[in-house]
Amino acid sequence: MEKGLLEKENGGSGEIRWNVFVEEVKRVGYLAGPMVTVTLSQYFLQIISLMMVGHLGKLALSSTAIAISICAVSGFSVIVSLMFLLSHHYNMR
């Protein structure tokens, strides 16, 4: 069984064991690293699109910002609805 971070060893005070803490951070980082990378990439894609259009003027910048927002919201809602339909379809079997 795994030892907890605050587990008392031989009647110790129950202080955080830093070697265990570092190992846990490494494990969580190994799992969360790709998710953080994807999220930042999606965010930077929107920023870069706005930066490329920004020099064309206020109208182009505002219309691009609105288009990116609408695509993000509508695309997300389509994906969520498709996931719901697929899960409902497979639960019916």
Secondary structure, DSSP 8 states (H G I E B T S, - for coil): ----TT--STT------HHHHHHHHHHHHHHHHHHHHHHHHHHHHHHHHHHHHHTT-HHHHHHHHHHHHHHHHHHHHHHHHHHHHHHHHHHH-
